[in-house]
Amino acid sequence: MKRKIGFSFLLLCVTFFSSRAQVALTPEQRVQWFSDARFGMFIHWGLYSAAEGIWKGERLRNGNNYAEWIRYRNRISKEDYGTLANRFQWDKINPEAWVLLAKNAGMKYIIITAKHHDGVAIWNSKASDYNLSKLGHTNRDVIKELAAACKKHGMKLGFYYSHWLDWEHPYGWDHNKAITGPVTDAQYNQYWQEKVMPQLRELLTNYGDIAVLWFDMWLNYKNTIVKKEQLEQVIKLVRALQPGCLINSRLGLPSDTPGIDFETLGDNQFGAVYKEHPWETAGTIAHSWGYNALENQWKSTSQLLQSLIGNVSLNGDFTLNIGPRADGSVPYEGINRLNDMGKWLKKNGESIYGCTGLNLRPGQHDWGRITTKMNGTKQMVYLQVYNWPLDQVLRLTGILSKPEKAELLTDAGRKPLPFTQNGPLTHIQLPDKAGDNFVSTIVLQYALPLKLDEEVAAESSFGGCSLNSENLWENAPQYKQVKYDGLKPTHRVINKPGRIAWEFYAPEAGVYSVDLSYHNASQEKVAVTVNVSNQDLVKELGPTGKVVVEPNDSNTDEFAEERIGTISIPQKGFYQVVLKADPKAGQSLLFNRIWIIKK
């Protein structure tokens, strides 16, 4: 009998491990759901939620005004801080309400702060008695209830875990140790082995399938007390207990490190360039992450939708944070915005879920952004229109293929739209009324393969084309680019003889005017030549001086605009526009843009 049981147990083990091996996912397969989901909820909820950004009548110290930092910022003792647990209203706290709020908002995953920097676990951790269940004298396990609700409603669940910072453990790191004297490596490892690893094991073992472990070390481990071996220990534990669980780059390792599944940008930092690898922005719905009673910086629905769309157009996700109160309730402003986003996604979600962006210059269209995905043998291109054109013409630049059809998504369904195709320019005729109060979505369907022109400068609203320092055809490393600083526009510093070139598409033959915007700080003129279609427009640009932006304010460089001349375009097509400058020694011409438009 014993032999039979032993054989059966061995067979069970072999079957279990072989089945796990069969379903083992590659890193690309593991992260695919995340890239398809695009939109998730972050929840900052813990002991700090009961302080509400105020301690003994004093507002949160320090300019960042993040309520979850109140223990550290306001120098609260561990014992006093623990008394905040008495403010939690356990008869009102309902984690399922959070899940339903996320689901109705069109979100596909939830990440909750299982342990923030304050070191307080919000579950009944066996590794530390300093947890919300024990401090609150309750048998409830919010994490367990949240996990059950997520499973019930088909929501993926992830945990935020502060591994680097821990203000509760005597050997955990806090920034003040730079003054009081840092802990030793041995002491920090004691914290790591007796708190971090056991708590991570609890989270990965006791709550079912975990989709994400979200860490929050925004520095490379080399600039902290944390050791690479400790981080590798975490990765090994996750892969052993939850092979499909994702790990973000704020573990402290570069995003291309084996075991790191996606990159997390800085807090509220949105994408600027297309990234091939999976990435996300974690951003707040207001300003603070944890609940702050004095919060008054709620982001608008349009702003939040544009943040989501902008990231998707660059192959990124948006994890949007809410901060519930100690009774579990979510502020009315947050609920309103999430409900608005959910209604928008119900109508326009096909342009977000499973989408990415086209390989065109980011932000080149002044009317909005572009997302795309495959639908069988067709490619769907979604034009996300932030600004509904007054002349009812949407100008799309960069797609050489002709759409099979164009449709506007409306509350009443899909509305066909007429369009014309002219080289890389697609003009779509729009109705007077926008398709949506926040962001309108136009769907273009293309047969494969989709042909792009990645270099041509985009047509502006109402026609015309701005040739600037960001849409160059030829890279100009010899000329430093200076980004807009609130006063001076983005420009190139032309301090030596040379040239800059653009690819321009003329939609028809005719006479085009050419204007140039620049700043010349010297007292002498700088000679420039603009060449188009073998025609030279020569101009000497004089000093432009300074301008006062606000009364009694300091002045800044004046950027003037001059008509360089007109050119004759013999036929529609692609043309190279070349700017040649010949500054003398010591001269610097700050080049802003060339504006070219048919007269």
C-alpha positions as CSV (number, residue, x, y, z in Angstrom):
1,M,0.0,0.0,0.0
2,K,2.8,2.4,0.9
3,R,4.5,1.7,-2.4
4,K,1.3,2.4,-4.3
5,I,0.8,5.7,-2.5
6,G,4.4,6.6,-3.1
7,F,4.1,5.8,-6.8
8,S,0.9,7.8,-7.0
9,F,2.5,10.8,-5.3
10,L,5.5,10.6,-7.6
11,L,3.2,10.4,-10.6
12,L,1.3,13.4,-9.4
13,C,4.5,15.4,-8.9
14,V,5.7,14.4,-12.4
15,T,2.4,15.4,-13.9
16,F,2.3,18.7,-12.0
17,F,5.8,19.8,-13.0
18,S,5.5,18.6,-16.5
19,S,2.2,20.5,-17.0
20,R,3.8,23.6,-15.5
21,A,6.7,23.2,-18.0
22,Q,4.2,22.9,-20.8
23,V,2.4,26.1,-19.9
24,A,5.6,28.0,-19.1
25,L,5.5,31.3,-20.9
26,T,8.2,33.2,-22.7
27,P,8.8,36.8,-21.4
28,E,7.0,38.1,-24.5
29,Q,4.0,35.8,-23.8
30,R,4.0,36.6,-20.1
31,V,3.7,40.4,-20.7
32,Q,1.2,40.2,-23.6
33,W,-1.9,40.7,-21.5
34,F,-0.4,43.8,-20.1
35,S,0.3,45.3,-23.5
36,D,-3.2,44.5,-24.6
37,A,-4.9,45.9,-21.4
38,R,-3.4,49.4,-21.6
39,F,-5.4,50.8,-18.7
40,G,-5.3,49.8,-15.0
41,M,-6.1,51.2,-11.6
42,F,-3.5,52.0,-8.9
43,I,-4.8,52.2,-5.3
44,H,-2.8,53.9,-2.6
45,W,-4.5,52.9,0.6
46,G,-2.9,52.3,4.0
47,L,-2.4,53.7,7.4
48,Y,-1.7,57.1,5.9
49,S,-5.2,57.2,4.5
50,A,-6.5,57.9,7.9
51,A,-4.3,60.9,8.4
52,E,-5.7,62.6,5.3
53,G,-2.6,64.8,4.9
54,I,-3.0,66.5,8.3
55,W,-1.3,65.7,11.5
56,K,-2.3,67.3,14.8
57,G,-3.7,70.3,12.9
58,E,-0.6,70.7,10.7
59,R,-0.6,70.3,7.0
60,L,1.7,67.8,5.4
61,R,5.2,69.2,5.3
62,N,7.3,69.4,2.2
63,G,6.3,70.7,-1.2
64,N,5.5,67.4,-2.9
65,N,2.3,67.3,-0.8
66,Y,2.0,63.5,-1.1
67,A,-0.2,62.4,1.8
68,E,1.3,58.9,2.0
69,W,4.6,60.4,3.1
70,I,3.1,62.1,6.1
71,R,4.8,59.9,8.7
72,Y,8.3,60.7,7.3
73,R,7.6,64.4,6.4
74,N,5.9,65.3,9.7
75,R,8.4,63.2,11.8
76,I,5.7,61.1,13.5
77,S,6.8,58.4,15.9
78,K,6.0,54.8,15.1
79,E,3.7,54.5,18.1
80,D,1.7,57.7,17.3
81,Y,1.4,56.7,13.7
82,G,0.0,53.3,14.6
83,T,-2.9,55.0,16.4
84,L,-4.3,56.1,13.0
85,A,-5.6,52.5,12.7
86,N,-8.4,53.5,15.1
87,R,-9.9,55.7,12.5
88,F,-10.6,53.0,10.0
89,Q,-14.3,52.2,9.6
90,W,-14.3,48.5,8.9
91,D,-18.1,48.2,8.6
92,K,-18.0,50.5,5.6
93,I,-14.8,49.3,3.8
94,N,-15.8,47.3,0.7
95,P,-12.9,46.3,-1.6
96,E,-15.4,44.9,-4.2
97,A,-16.6,48.5,-4.7
98,W,-13.1,49.4,-5.9
99,V,-13.1,46.5,-8.3
100,L,-16.5,47.5,-9.7
101,L,-15.3,51.2,-10.0
102,A,-12.2,50.0,-12.0
103,K,-14.3,47.6,-14.2
104,N,-16.8,50.4,-15.0
105,A,-14.0,52.7,-15.9
106,G,-12.7,50.2,-18.5
107,M,-9.7,49.2,-16.5
108,K,-8.2,45.7,-16.8
109,Y,-6.0,45.4,-13.8
110,I,-5.7,46.7,-10.2
111,I,-2.4,47.3,-8.3
112,I,-2.8,48.1,-4.6
113,T,-0.2,49.3,-2.1
114,A,0.2,46.1,0.0
115,K,3.1,47.8,1.8
116,H,4.1,51.4,1.3
117,H,7.2,53.1,2.6
118,D,5.7,53.4,6.0
119,G,6.4,49.7,6.4
120,V,2.7,48.9,7.3
121,A,1.4,45.8,5.6
122,I,-2.3,46.1,4.9
123,W,-2.9,42.4,5.3
124,N,-2.5,40.3,8.5
125,S,1.2,39.5,7.8
126,K,2.8,36.8,9.8
127,A,6.2,38.4,9.1
128,S,5.4,41.6,10.9
129,D,2.9,42.5,13.6
130,Y,3.0,46.1,12.5
131,N,0.2,45.6,10.0
132,L,-3.2,47.1,9.5
133,S,-5.2,44.1,10.7
134,K,-3.4,43.9,14.0
135,L,-3.2,47.7,14.5
136,G,-6.9,48.0,13.7
137,H,-7.9,45.0,15.9
138,T,-9.8,43.3,13.0
139,N,-9.9,39.8,11.6
140,R,-10.5,41.2,8.1
141,D,-7.9,40.8,5.4
142,V,-8.5,43.5,2.8
143,I,-6.1,41.8,0.4
144,K,-8.0,38.5,0.6
145,E,-11.3,40.3,0.0
146,L,-9.8,42.3,-2.9
147,A,-8.4,39.1,-4.5
148,A,-11.8,37.4,-4.3
149,A,-13.5,40.4,-5.8
150,C,-11.0,40.6,-8.7
151,K,-11.5,36.9,-9.4
152,K,-15.3,37.3,-9.4
153,H,-15.2,40.2,-11.8
154,G,-12.4,39.1,-14.1
155,M,-9.9,41.7,-13.0
156,K,-6.2,41.0,-12.8
157,L,-4.6,41.8,-9.4
158,G,-1.2,43.2,-8.6
159,F,0.6,44.3,-5.5
160,Y,2.7,47.4,-4.9
161,Y,5.5,46.5,-2.4
162,S,8.0,49.0,-1.0
163,H,11.2,46.9,-0.7
164,W,13.9,49.6,-0.6
165,L,12.3,52.1,1.9
166,D,10.7,50.9,5.1
167,W,10.3,53.4,8.0
168,E,9.1,50.8,10.5
169,H,11.9,48.3,10.5
170,P,15.0,49.5,12.5
171,Y,17.3,48.3,9.6
172,G,15.0,49.3,6.7
173,W,16.1,52.3,4.7
174,D,14.9,55.9,5.1
175,H,16.5,58.9,3.7
176,N,17.2,60.4,7.1
177,K,19.8,57.7,7.7
178,A,22.1,59.8,5.5
179,I,22.3,62.1,8.5
180,T,21.9,59.7,11.5
181,G,24.2,57.1,10.0
182,P,23.4,54.4,7.5
183,V,22.7,50.9,8.5
184,T,25.4,48.4,7.6
185,D,25.0,45.9,4.7
186,A,24.6,43.1,7.2
187,Q,21.8,45.0,9.1
188,Y,20.0,45.8,5.9
189,N,20.2,42.2,4.8
190,Q,18.7,41.3,8.1
191,Y,15.7,43.5,7.3
192,W,15.6,42.0,3.8
193,Q,15.5,38.4,5.0
194,E,13.2,38.7,7.9
195,K,10.7,41.1,6.4
196,V,10.9,41.6,2.6
197,M,11.3,38.0,1.5
198,P,8.8,36.5,3.9
199,Q,6.2,39.1,3.1
200,L,6.7,38.7,-0.6
201,R,6.3,34.9,-0.1
202,E,3.0,35.6,1.7
203,L,1.7,37.8,-1.1
204,L,2.7,35.3,-3.8
205,T,1.3,32.3,-1.9
206,N,-1.9,33.2,-0.1
207,Y,-4.0,35.2,-2.6
208,G,-4.3,33.2,-5.8
209,D,-2.9,34.3,-9.2
210,I,-0.9,37.5,-8.9
211,A,-0.5,39.4,-12.2
212,V,2.1,42.1,-11.1
213,L,4.5,42.8,-8.4
214,W,5.1,46.5,-8.6
215,F,8.2,47.8,-6.8
216,D,9.1,51.4,-6.1
217,M,12.9,52.0,-6.2
218,W,13.2,54.9,-8.6
219,L,17.0,54.8,-8.5
220,N,19.4,52.1,-9.9
221,Y,20.3,49.8,-7.1
222,K,24.0,50.9,-7.5
223,N,22.9,54.3,-6.0
224,T,21.2,52.7,-3.0
225,I,22.0,50.3,-0.2
226,V,20.3,47.4,-2.0
227,K,22.4,44.7,-3.5
228,K,22.0,43.1,-6.9
229,E,22.0,39.7,-5.2
230,Q,19.0,40.7,-3.1
231,L,17.0,41.8,-6.2
232,E,17.9,38.6,-8.0
233,Q,16.6,36.7,-4.9
234,V,13.2,38.5,-5.5
235,I,13.1,37.5,-9.1
236,K,13.9,33.9,-8.3
237,L,11.2,33.8,-5.7
238,V,8.6,35.3,-8.1
239,R,9.4,32.9,-10.9
240,A,9.3,29.9,-8.5
241,L,5.9,30.8,-6.9
242,Q,4.1,32.7,-9.7
243,P,5.9,32.2,-13.1
244,G,3.4,34.4,-14.9
245,C,3.7,37.4,-12.5
246,L,5.2,40.5,-14.0
247,I,7.9,42.6,-12.4
248,N,8.5,46.3,-13.1
249,S,11.8,48.1,-13.6
250,R,11.5,49.9,-10.3
251,L,12.8,46.8,-8.7
252,G,16.0,48.7,-9.3
253,L,17.4,46.9,-12.3
254,P,17.5,48.2,-15.9
255,S,14.4,47.4,-17.9
256,D,16.3,45.1,-20.3
257,T,17.5,42.9,-17.4
258,P,16.3,39.3,-17.7
259,G,13.4,38.9,-15.3
260,I,12.2,42.6,-15.6
261,D,9.0,42.6,-17.7
262,F,8.2,46.2,-18.2
263,E,9.6,49.7,-17.6
264,T,7.9,52.1,-15.3
265,L,8.6,55.8,-16.1
266,G,8.8,58.5,-13.4
267,D,5.7,59.4,-11.4
268,N,3.3,61.2,-13.7
269,Q,5.9,61.0,-16.5
270,F,4.2,60.4,-19.8
271,G,5.7,59.0,-23.0
272,A,7.7,61.2,-25.4
273,V,9.0,58.6,-27.9
274,Y,7.9,55.2,-29.1
275,K,9.4,52.3,-27.2
276,E,9.6,48.8,-28.5
277,H,9.5,47.2,-25.1
278,P,6.5,47.2,-22.7
279,W,6.3,50.3,-20.5
280,E,3.8,52.3,-18.4
281,T,3.1,55.5,-16.6
282,A,1.9,55.4,-13.1
283,G,0.0,58.7,-12.6
284,T,-2.4,60.2,-10.1
285,I,-6.0,61.3,-10.8
286,A,-5.3,64.4,-8.7
287,H,-2.0,65.4,-7.1
288,S,-1.5,63.3,-4.0
289,W,-1.4,59.5,-4.3
290,G,-2.8,58.7,-0.8
291,Y,-6.0,60.5,0.2
292,N,-5.5,64.2,1.0
293,A,-8.4,66.1,2.6
294,L,-7.0,69.3,1.1
295,E,-6.7,68.0,-2.4
296,N,-7.7,70.6,-5.1
297,Q,-5.7,69.6,-8.1
298,W,-8.1,67.1,-9.8
299,K,-7.1,66.3,-13.4
300,S,-9.9,66.8,-16.0
301,T,-11.4,63.8,-17.9
302,S,-10.0,65.2,-21.1
303,Q,-6.5,65.4,-19.6
304,L,-6.7,61.8,-18.3
305,L,-8.0,60.4,-21.6
306,Q,-5.3,62.2,-23.5
307,S,-2.7,60.8,-21.1
308,L,-4.0,57.3,-21.8
309,I,-4.2,57.8,-25.6
310,G,-0.8,59.4,-25.8
311,N,0.8,56.5,-24.0
312,V,-0.9,53.9,-26.1
313,S,0.2,55.7,-29.3
314,L,3.8,55.2,-28.1
315,N,3.2,51.5,-27.0
316,G,2.7,52.2,-23.3
317,D,0.1,51.6,-20.6
318,F,-1.5,54.1,-18.1
319,T,-1.9,53.0,-14.5
320,L,-4.2,55.6,-12.9
321,N,-4.1,56.1,-9.2
322,I,-6.9,56.7,-6.7
323,G,-6.6,57.3,-3.0
324,P,-9.6,56.0,-1.0
325,R,-10.3,57.3,2.5
326,A,-10.1,55.2,5.7
327,D,-13.7,54.1,5.2
328,G,-12.9,52.8,1.7
329,S,-14.8,55.6,-0.1
330,V,-13.5,57.3,-3.2
331,P,-13.9,61.1,-3.5
332,Y,-16.7,62.2,-5.8
333,E,-14.4,64.0,-8.2
334,G,-12.5,60.7,-8.8
335,I,-15.6,58.7,-9.3
336,N,-16.9,61.2,-11.8
337,R,-13.8,61.1,-13.9
338,L,-13.5,57.3,-13.9
339,N,-17.2,57.0,-14.9
340,D,-16.6,59.4,-17.7
341,M,-13.6,57.4,-18.9
342,G,-15.6,54.2,-18.7
343,K,-18.3,55.6,-20.9
344,W,-15.7,56.8,-23.4
345,L,-14.0,53.4,-23.5
346,K,-17.3,51.6,-23.9
347,K,-17.7,53.5,-27.2
348,N,-14.1,53.9,-28.2
349,G,-12.3,51.1,-26.5
350,E,-11.4,49.3,-29.7
351,S,-8.9,52.2,-30.3
352,I,-7.1,51.5,-27.0
353,Y,-7.2,47.8,-26.0
354,G,-4.6,45.7,-27.9
355,C,-3.4,48.9,-29.7
356,T,0.0,50.4,-30.2
357,G,1.2,53.3,-32.4
358,L,2.4,54.0,-35.9
359,N,6.1,54.5,-36.6
360,L,5.6,58.3,-37.3
361,R,7.0,61.2,-35.4
362,P,5.3,61.4,-32.0
363,G,2.9,64.4,-31.7
364,Q,3.4,65.6,-35.2
365,H,-0.3,66.2,-35.7
366,D,-1.7,69.3,-33.9
367,W,-5.2,67.8,-33.8
368,G,-4.4,64.7,-31.7
369,R,-2.8,61.2,-31.7
370,I,-2.9,58.0,-33.6
371,T,-3.3,54.4,-32.4
372,T,-3.4,51.2,-34.4
373,K,-3.9,47.4,-34.3
374,M,-4.4,44.5,-36.7
375,N,-7.9,43.1,-37.3
376,G,-7.4,39.9,-39.2
377,T,-5.9,40.8,-42.6
378,K,-6.7,44.5,-42.2
379,Q,-4.9,47.2,-40.3
380,M,-7.1,49.6,-38.3
381,V,-5.8,53.1,-37.7
382,Y,-7.5,55.2,-35.1
383,L,-7.3,59.0,-35.3
384,Q,-7.9,60.4,-31.8
385,V,-9.1,63.9,-32.4
386,Y,-8.6,66.3,-29.4
387,N,-9.4,69.4,-31.4
388,W,-12.3,69.2,-33.8
389,P,-11.3,71.3,-36.9
390,L,-13.3,74.4,-37.5
391,D,-13.2,73.9,-41.3
392,Q,-14.4,70.3,-40.9
393,V,-11.3,68.8,-42.6
394,L,-9.0,66.5,-40.7
395,R,-5.5,66.5,-42.2
396,L,-3.5,63.3,-41.7
397,T,0.1,63.1,-42.9
398,G,2.5,60.2,-43.3
399,I,0.3,57.3,-44.6
400,L,0.9,56.6,-48.3
401,S,-1.7,53.9,-48.5
402,K,-5.3,54.8,-49.3
403,P,-7.9,53.8,-46.7
404,E,-10.6,51.3,-47.7
405,K,-13.0,53.3,-45.6
406,A,-13.2,56.0,-42.9
407,E,-15.8,56.0,-40.1
408,L,-16.6,58.3,-37.1
409,L,-17.5,56.5,-33.8
410,T,-20.6,58.2,-32.4
411,D,-23.2,57.4,-29.7
412,A,-25.5,56.3,-32.5
413,G,-23.0,54.0,-34.1
414,R,-20.4,54.3,-36.9
415,K,-20.8,57.1,-39.4
416,P,-19.1,56.8,-42.8
417,L,-16.9,59.8,-43.7
418,P,-15.7,60.9,-47.2
419,F,-12.0,61.4,-47.8
420,T,-9.4,62.1,-50.4
421,Q,-5.9,60.8,-50.7
422,N,-3.0,62.9,-52.1
423,G,0.4,61.3,-51.7
424,P,1.1,61.2,-47.9
425,L,-1.8,63.5,-47.2
426,T,-5.2,62.2,-46.3
427,H,-8.0,64.7,-45.9
428,I,-11.2,63.5,-44.1
429,Q,-14.4,65.5,-44.4
430,L,-16.0,65.8,-41.0
431,P,-19.5,66.7,-39.8
432,D,-20.1,69.9,-37.8
433,K,-20.6,68.0,-34.6
434,A,-17.7,66.1,-33.0
435,G,-18.1,62.4,-32.3
436,D,-17.5,62.8,-28.6
437,N,-17.5,65.5,-26.0
438,F,-14.0,64.6,-24.8
439,V,-12.0,62.9,-27.6
440,S,-13.5,61.8,-31.0
441,T,-12.3,58.7,-32.7
442,I,-12.1,58.2,-36.5
443,V,-11.5,54.7,-37.7
444,L,-9.5,54.1,-40.9
445,Q,-9.3,50.6,-42.4
446,Y,-6.4,49.6,-44.6
447,A,-5.4,46.6,-46.6
448,L,-2.0,45.2,-45.8
449,P,0.8,46.2,-46.0
450,L,0.4,49.7,-44.7
451,K,2.9,52.0,-46.3
452,L,4.3,55.0,-44.4
453,D,6.4,58.0,-45.0
454,E,8.2,58.6,-41.7
455,E,10.2,61.7,-42.9
456,V,7.7,64.0,-44.5
457,A,6.7,67.0,-42.4
458,A,3.1,67.0,-41.2
459,E,0.5,69.3,-42.6
460,S,-1.0,71.7,-40.0
461,S,-4.6,72.4,-39.2
462,F,-6.1,74.7,-41.9
463,G,-3.2,73.8,-44.2
464,G,0.4,75.0,-44.4
465,C,3.4,73.2,-43.0
466,S,5.8,74.1,-40.2
467,L,9.4,73.0,-40.8
468,N,11.1,73.0,-37.4
469,S,13.9,71.6,-35.3
470,E,11.9,68.4,-34.5
471,N,10.8,67.2,-37.9
472,L,14.1,67.4,-39.8
473,W,14.7,65.1,-42.7
474,E,18.4,65.2,-42.1
475,N,19.7,64.9,-38.5
476,A,21.6,68.1,-37.5
477,P,23.9,67.1,-34.6
478,Q,26.2,70.0,-35.4
479,Y,23.4,72.3,-34.1
480,K,22.3,71.9,-30.5
481,Q,18.5,71.6,-29.9
482,V,17.1,73.6,-27.0
483,K,13.6,72.6,-25.8
484,Y,10.8,75.0,-25.0
485,D,11.3,76.5,-21.5
486,G,8.1,78.4,-21.1
487,L,9.6,81.5,-22.8
488,K,11.8,80.6,-25.7
489,P,10.3,78.2,-28.3
490,T,12.1,74.9,-29.2
491,H,15.0,75.9,-31.4
492,R,18.4,75.0,-32.9
493,V,21.5,77.0,-32.2
494,I,23.1,77.7,-35.5
495,N,26.6,78.9,-34.6
496,K,28.6,77.7,-37.6
497,P,28.1,77.5,-41.4
498,G,26.0,74.5,-42.4
499,R,22.6,73.3,-43.6
500,I,19.3,71.8,-42.3
501,A,16.9,69.9,-44.6
502,W,13.3,68.8,-44.5
503,E,11.0,66.6,-46.7
504,F,8.0,68.7,-47.8
505,Y,5.0,67.5,-49.8
506,A,3.3,70.1,-51.9
507,P,-0.4,69.1,-52.4
508,E,-0.7,71.1,-55.6
509,A,1.2,73.3,-58.1
510,G,1.2,77.0,-57.4
511,V,3.0,79.8,-55.6
512,Y,3.9,79.2,-51.9
513,S,5.0,81.8,-49.4
514,V,8.0,81.1,-47.1
515,D,8.3,82.7,-43.6
516,L,11.2,82.2,-41.2
517,S,11.0,82.5,-37.3
518,Y,14.3,83.2,-35.5
519,H,16.3,85.1,-32.9
520,N,19.6,86.9,-33.7
521,A,21.3,88.3,-30.6
522,S,24.2,89.8,-32.4
523,Q,24.4,93.3,-33.8
524,E,25.2,92.1,-37.3
525,K,23.0,90.4,-39.8
526,V,23.2,86.7,-40.5
527,A,22.9,85.5,-44.1
528,V,20.5,82.6,-44.8
529,T,19.3,80.8,-47.9
530,V,16.2,78.7,-48.3
531,N,16.3,76.4,-51.3
532,V,13.2,74.7,-52.7
533,S,12.8,73.1,-56.2
534,N,16.2,74.7,-57.3
535,Q,15.0,78.1,-56.3
536,D,17.1,80.2,-53.8
537,L,15.5,82.6,-51.4
538,V,18.3,84.8,-49.9
539,K,17.8,86.9,-46.8
540,E,20.0,88.7,-44.3
541,L,18.4,88.4,-40.9
542,G,18.9,91.4,-38.6
543,P,19.1,91.6,-34.8
544,T,15.8,90.8,-33.0
545,G,16.6,92.1,-29.5
546,K,14.5,91.3,-26.4
547,V,10.9,91.2,-25.4
548,V,9.1,91.7,-22.1
549,V,6.7,88.9,-21.5
550,E,4.9,90.2,-18.4
551,P,4.8,93.7,-16.9
552,N,7.9,94.5,-14.8
553,D,9.3,91.1,-15.6
554,S,12.7,90.2,-16.8
555,N,13.0,90.2,-20.6
556,T,13.8,87.3,-22.8
557,D,15.0,86.7,-26.4
558,E,12.6,88.0,-29.1
559,F,11.8,85.5,-31.9
560,A,10.9,87.5,-35.0
561,E,9.2,86.2,-38.2
562,E,10.2,87.5,-41.6
563,R,8.8,86.7,-45.1
564,I,11.8,85.2,-47.0
565,G,9.9,85.2,-50.3
566,T,7.8,83.1,-52.5
567,I,8.5,80.0,-54.6
568,S,6.8,78.5,-57.5
569,I,6.0,74.8,-57.2
570,P,5.6,73.3,-60.8
571,Q,3.6,70.2,-59.7
572,K,2.4,68.4,-56.7
573,G,4.9,66.0,-55.1
574,F,7.8,65.7,-52.7
575,Y,10.4,68.4,-52.4
576,Q,13.5,69.0,-50.3
577,V,13.6,72.2,-48.4
578,V,17.1,73.3,-47.4
579,L,18.1,76.1,-45.0
580,K,21.7,77.2,-45.3
581,A,23.1,79.6,-42.8
582,D,26.5,81.4,-42.7
583,P,27.0,82.9,-39.3
584,K,30.3,84.6,-38.6
585,A,32.6,83.7,-35.7
586,G,30.8,84.5,-32.5
587,Q,27.4,84.7,-34.0
588,S,24.5,82.4,-33.1
589,L,21.2,82.3,-34.9
590,L,18.4,80.6,-32.9
591,F,16.3,78.9,-35.5
592,N,12.7,78.3,-34.7
593,R,10.8,77.3,-37.9
594,I,10.0,77.8,-41.5
595,W,6.4,78.2,-42.4
596,I,5.4,77.3,-46.0
597,I,1.9,77.6,-47.3
598,K,0.2,78.0,-50.7
599,K,-0.9,81.6,-51.4
